[in-house]
Amino acid sequence: MSTRSQIKVTYLKQSVLLYHHWDGYPKGVGKDLIQRRKKFNTWNGNLLVNELLKNKRKDDGYEIAFQVHTDLDYWYEIDCNRKTIRCWKVEGYNLSDHAEVIKGEEVPLQ
């Protein structure tokens, strides 16, 4: 069974959603996001998203998402304006009008 996650990257006044189908837990995707942000040495959201999508490794699975998936285990927010990466365990969804994640407990990232 896959551990699905979604990543919201905010930069200036825009946001981009990414989806990752497996290893979405903090020691998987969370660790990867932190390591890659440091490797690319940028808080520019456009550059970061492009690097996540183009620098594919064997175990990568980042892809653009056009909506919130309703089968997620973890929700990540990369706020390039505030220079933060945060993670929450997903508790559920508000499906009125458009899907919105109901965040549970925030999970610390190393």
C-alpha positions in Angstrom: 0.0 0.0 0.0 1.3 3.5 -0.9 1.8 6.3 1.5 0.5 9.2 -0.6 1.4 12.9 0.0 0.8 16.2 -1.6 3.0 19.2 -1.5 1.8 22.8 -1.7 4.7 25.2 -2.8 3.9 28.9 -2.2 6.1 31.6 -3.7 5.2 35.2 -3.8 1.4 35.2 -4.4 1.2 31.9 -6.3 0.9 28.3 -5.3 1.7 25.0 -7.1 0.5 21.6 -6.0 2.6 18.5 -6.4 1.7 14.9 -5.7 3.9 12.0 -4.7 2.4 8.5 -4.7 4.7 6.6 -2.4 7.0 7.1 0.6 5.0 10.2 1.6 5.9 9.9 5.3 8.3 12.4 6.9 11.4 10.1 6.7 10.6 9.6 3.0 9.3 12.7 1.1 9.8 15.0 4.0 13.5 14.2 4.2 13.8 14.3 0.4 12.2 17.8 0.2 14.6 19.2 2.9 17.7 17.6 1.3 16.8 18.8 -2.2 15.9 22.3 -1.1 19.4 22.5 0.4 21.0 20.9 -2.6 19.3 23.4 -5.0 20.2 26.1 -2.5 17.0 28.1 -3.4 13.8 29.4 -1.8 12.6 30.4 -5.3 9.4 28.4 -5.6 9.5 28.3 -9.4 13.0 27.0 -9.5 12.4 24.5 -6.7 9.3 23.0 -8.4 11.1 22.8 -11.7 14.0 21.0 -10.1 11.7 18.6 -8.2 10.0 17.7 -11.5 13.1 17.5 -13.8 15.8 16.0 -11.6 14.3 12.6 -11.5 16.0 9.7 -9.8 15.0 6.1 -9.8 12.7 6.4 -6.8 11.1 9.8 -7.7 7.5 10.3 -8.3 6.8 14.1 -8.1 4.2 15.3 -10.5 2.0 18.4 -10.9 -1.4 18.1 -9.3 -4.4 20.0 -10.6 -6.5 19.4 -7.5 -6.3 18.1 -4.0 -6.2 14.3 -4.0 -8.6 12.7 -1.5 -6.5 9.7 -0.6 -3.6 11.4 1.1 -1.7 10.4 4.2 0.5 13.5 4.5 0.3 17.2 3.5 3.4 19.3 3.1 3.7 23.0 2.7 6.8 24.7 1.4 6.4 28.4 2.0 9.2 30.0 0.1 8.2 33.5 1.4 8.7 32.4 5.0 11.4 29.8 4.2 9.7 27.0 5.9 8.8 23.3 5.2 6.0 21.9 7.3 4.2 18.6 7.4 0.8 17.4 8.7 -0.9 14.0 9.0 -4.1 14.2 7.0 -7.3 13.6 9.0 -9.8 14.1 6.3 -11.3 16.3 3.6 -13.9 19.1 3.2 -15.4 18.2 -0.1 -17.8 21.2 -0.5 -17.1 23.2 -3.6 -13.6 21.9 -3.9 -11.5 19.5 -1.9 -9.7 21.0 1.0 -7.4 19.0 3.3 -8.3 18.8 7.0 -4.9 18.8 8.7 -4.3 16.7 11.8 -1.3 16.8 14.0 1.8 18.6 12.6 4.6 16.2 12.2 8.1 17.5 13.0 10.7 17.3 10.2 14.4 16.7 10.8 
